[in-house]
């Protein structure tokens, strides 16, 4: 199992909309994540800075590096461009985080 963490940025005023969209996540997107070996995936919001902190566990044989090519992922990214900081390809601006402590 691999632990992966990264941060993203939410645009001001879109906290409720971000929550709503994730409450209604598309089954095909969830399935794509699962098939790629992503599980135990959480996103937390720092309401003061609007920083989104994402944490996921990946299976050893994961293929998550292929997810940016999945049609459902591309559609999801395009849907989120109005409420998040995004790159020109509509992917979220994402900064990997270094693990400095872990306790099982």
Secondary structure by P-SEA (a helix, b strand, c coil): cbbbbbbbbbcccaaaaaaaaaaaccaaaaaaaaaacccbbbbbbcccccbbbbbbccccccccccccccaaaaaaaaaaccccccccccccbbbbbbbccccc
